[in-house]
């Protein structure tokens, strides 16, 4: 798992990454290059995460090629480098891809989608006590299809797919999709109906043309630095997917900027739990457990009060729900006040050398956590003990 971070204040920007790359199950190699200069005289760096390749092409090759053709050309704003890079990627590397690549992507995504449908339907059917299992399976399947094919927010449609229509998608990929569907219907023991097939087409279509989900197998690229007219640094997170029908799947770049109002930024990428722990004062997994415990205990208390005093359950539920929300809000307000704000306030005044030290420390502790979990398959409490035993190495 990749550990990467960007730290910015008004005078400096630092990006840092480990060198680990995971291949297969728990096989980690410590030789990956994830940081690149965009030019000798340009104050912009690139960092990659999640995938080290794009469409099978090593990103290192693409970035070095882009830097070479850029020839130290400077843009007014950092965001212009992102736009130029996307244009270059589509124009220069589409030639290395062919129609079979798009077809294979469609096949892989369809198999994954159908497997999710199958797993969900079988799981729900096992919970059901209905006697007519075939009828119940059809009901569960269609309800699942309906929820998956509800129209997403139009603002989340990817830029290259604004004018891409469902009918065009069907005509392009109908042959390969129709080769797969009969086997799916047979395996799940469902009749092949047009209303099902049409919904499957739509579900796959929406999955491909709307924003890349964090769970997807995407390529992450971070641009950090200064445009020629910018006095403060910026950092941009760009998630890139595949090329389908000559169109590139990518999310709208997320820009975080230093300004007079925002004097410090800390942006973790990929594996971020240890960074969140440092800045919030509480491990995210422990935080989730805390919320579950509080919710469960309040629920038990609510039921006891209702039973003992014969009260209206809906009124008591509203009271306890409000109390739960207040507890959460106040707890995390304290975390921000006591941990996050003081650290951010410190970062805004630090020199470049100090920012480098912080970034390096956060990367090291994240990498240590991943190594120990992979090597020993430690539980959470065992991992904490291991980290404490290694604190002299980290901080001594």
N, C-alpha and C positions, 0 to 999 in steps of 0.2 A: 504494500500500500504506500502511496506517495505522500510525503509530508512536505508542504510548501507554504510559503507565507510572503506577504508584502507588507512593509511597514513604511509609512510616510509621515513626514511633518513638513513645515514650511521651508526647510532648508535642504532636505535630503529625501531620497527614496531608496529603499533597500528591498531586494527580492532574494529569497533563499530557498533552496530545495535540497533534499537528500539525493543520493545517487542510486537508490534502490528501484528495481523494476521487478514486478512479479510475473512469473511465467508458470502457468499450470497451477496445481494445488500446492500452496505453501513453498514454492520454489522461488527464492529471491536472489537476484544478482545485484551486486553493488558496483555497477559500472555504467550506469545510464547518465547521459548528458542532457540536462533539462534547462540549462540557462544559456542564453545566446545574446551576443551583441548584435544590434541591427546595422551597425556601421561604426567605423573607427572614430568618426567625429560627430556622431549623433547621440544625444543623451537619452536613448531609449533602449530598454532591454526587453527580451522576450523570454517567458518561462512557459514550459509545457507541463500538463498534468493529465492524469487519467489514462490516456493512450499515447504511446510514443510514435505511433504511425497514423496516417490518414489514408484510408482506402488502400491499405497495404504498402504505402510509400512512407519510408522513415521521415518523420518531421524534420530531423536534423538536415536532411538533404534539401527539403523544401525551403527551410528558413535560410540556410546558407546561400541557396540559389537566389532567393528573394533579396537578401542583403547585397549580393553581388550586383544584381541589376539595378538596385536602388542607388548604388554608387554615391553614398553619403548625401543623397537629396533630402532636404529637410522640409517638413510640412508645418503649417501654422499651428495645428493642434494635434494632440496625441491621437485623437479619434480618427484623424485623416490617415494615419498609418494603418489602422485597422481596416478602413474602407479600401485602401490601396492594396493591402495584403489579400483581402477577399477577392478583389478583382483579378489580382495576379494568380491566385490559386485556381480560379475558374478558367481563366484564359490559357494558362501555361500547362496545367496538369490534366485537363479534360482529355487531352490527346492520348494520355497513358491509360485511359479507361475505355471500356467498350460496353456494348449493349448487354453482354453476358454478366458484367459486374452488377448492373442495375437489377437484372433478373434474379441474380443470386441473393441480393439484398432483400428483394420482395419475398422470395422463398423463405429466407431465414426469419424475417419479421412475421410472416404469416404463420409459420410453424410455431413460433413463440406465442403469438396471439391465440392460436387454436389450443395450444397446450394450457394456457391460462384459463380459457373457457372450460376446457375439459376438466381440469382440476377443481375449478369452482363448482361446476355442475354436479360432479360426482360427490364432492364433499357435502353439498346442500341436500342431495338426494338421500345420502346416508342418514341425515338428521330427520328426514321426513318420515311420517308414519302413514302416508297415503298408500292405499292398496294398489291403485293403478300407477305403477312406477313409470311406464312409458309416457303417460299423460302428464305426470308430475315433472318428469325430466324435460319435456317440451316446454312446459310452463317456466321452469327455472331457467332454461337456456334462453328463451325469448326475452324474459325479464332482464337477464344479464346483457343480452345484445342491445336492448333498448337503453339501458343505463350507459352503456359504452358509446352509443352513437348519438347521444344528445349533443346538440350543436355547441361546440366550445366557444369561448370568448373570441370574437373576430380579431381583437387586437393582438391575440397571441399567434395569429397565422404568420408563418415565416415569410420574409421579404420576397424570396424568389418564387413563392407559390401563391401570390396574391391573386393571379388570374388563372390558376390551375384548377380545372373543374373535375368533378367526380366522373363524369362521362368520359373525359379524356383519359383519366387513370384507368377506367374499366377497359377501354378499347386497347390501351397499350399492354396491359398485363392480364387480360382475361384468360388467355390460353394457359399460362403457367399456374394461375390461381385455380382454374377449373380442373387442372390435373391433380391438384392436392386435395380439394374438398371432398371428393367421393370417399377417399380413405378415412378422412376425419369423421364423416357422417357414419360410416360403417363401424369405426372403432368406438364411438360413443353411443352407438345404437339409436341413432336419430334418423327419421325420414328426411330425405333431401327435398327441401321446399324453397321456392323462389324467395319467400319473405325472409328466410334465414340467410340465404346466400347474399341477398341485397344488403342486409345489415352487416354481414361480415366484410363485404367490399367497403362499406362506409366506415366501419370501425378501423380497418387497416388504412384507409385513405386519411382519416383524421389523425391517426397516430403518426403518419409520415409528414403531414403538411403543417402541423401545429408545433409549438415550442418543444424542444428536446427536454425530456424529463431527466431529472438527476439520476434515475435508476438506469437510464440507457447507456449503451456503450459508445460514448461520445469522445471527441478529442477536445481537450481544454487548452486554450492559449491565453496567456496573460501578457499584455503590453503595459510597461511601466516606464514613466519618465516625463519628459517635457516636449511640448511642441515649441516651435521657434518663437511664437508670440506669448507663450505661457511663462509666468514667473514662478508659479507653484507647480509641484508635480501632480500627476494623475496616475491612476491604475485602471485598466480595463480588463474585464473577464469576458472571454469569447468562447462559446461552446459550438463546436462544428460537428455536423454529422456527414452523411454520405451525399454523393451526387446521384439524383434520380431524374431521369428524363431530361438530362442536361441542366438541372436546377440543383443548386447547393442548399442543403439543409443546415441552417445555422440560426441561433437565437440572436435577438437584438443585443448588441454589446452592452454590458453593464459598466457604466463609468462611475468611478468614485474620485472625487476631486478635493484637493486641499484648497481652502479659500480663507477669507478673513473670519468666516463663521466656523469652518471646520479646520482645526489646526493640527489634527493627528488622525491617522487611519491605520487600522490593523486588519488585514484581509487574509484569512487562512483559506487554503484551497485543498481539495481532496480530503485527506485525513485531518480533521480539525478538532477532535475532542479534547486533546491535551492543551491546545491553544485556548479553547473555550474555558477549560478548567482554570487555566492561569488567569484569565481576564475576568471570569465570573466568580471565582473562588469556590466553585462546585462542579464536580464532574457531571456532564450532561446525562449519563446513564443513571447516576445517583439521584439527580434532579427528577428524572422521570419516575424512579422508584418512590421518591418522597411524595410526589403528587398522587401516585396510586395509593400509597398507605394512608395519606390524609383523607382521600376520597372514600376509601373503604371504611375507615374508622368513623367518619362522619355519617356514613350510611348506616352503620350498625347502631350508632347513637340515635339517629333519627328513628329507626324502626323500634328501638326500645321505648322512646318517648311516646311514639304513636300508640304502641300496645298498652303501655302503663296508664296513660291519661286519656285514652280513647279519643284522640284528636283527629282532625282532618289531615290526611296524609299529604294532599297537594299543597296545603298551606305550609306545613312543616318542611316539605321538600324545597319550596321556594326560599324559605328562610335559610336552610342549610346550604343550598346552592349559592346563595349570596355570600354566606360566611366563607365558603370554600374559595370563591373568587377573590374575596378580600384578603384571605390568608396568602394566596398565591401572589397577588399583586404586591402586598407589603413585603413579602419575603424577597421577591426579585428586585424590588426597589432598594432594599437594604444591600443586596448583592451589588447593584450598580453603584450605590453611594460609597460602599466600603471597599470595593475591589476595582470595578471597571473604571470609574471616574478618576481615582487617584493614579492609576497606571497610565491612562490616556493623558492626564495632565502632565505626567512626568515625560512621556514620549514627545510631547510637543516641544520640549526644550532641549532634548538630547542632541548630541553631535552625531555625525554619520557613523563614527567608530562605535559609539554606544548602541546605535540602532543595529549595527552589524552583530554585535555581541548578543543582543536580545534575540534577534532572528536566529542566530546559530544555536543558542541555548534551547529555544522552542523546537527547532528542527531536531536537535539531538535527543531531547526527551521523548518526542513523538516517535522517532525511529527506534529508541530503546524499547518503548512500550510494544511496538509492533514486532520487534525481534524476539522479545521474551514471550509474547503470546504465540507466535508461530513456532518457536523452538520448543517450548515446554507446554504449550496449550494450557496456559495458566487461567485459573478463574480470576474474577475481579479482585477478591481479597488477597489471593496469592500474588497477583501482579503488584498491588500496592506495597506488600511486604518486600517484593523484589526491588521496587523502585526506592524504597526507604533504605535498603541495604546498599544500594548503589549511589546514595546521595553524595558521598564524598567524591565519587568520580565526576558527578554532574556539577557540583557546586564548590568542591574543596579546592 
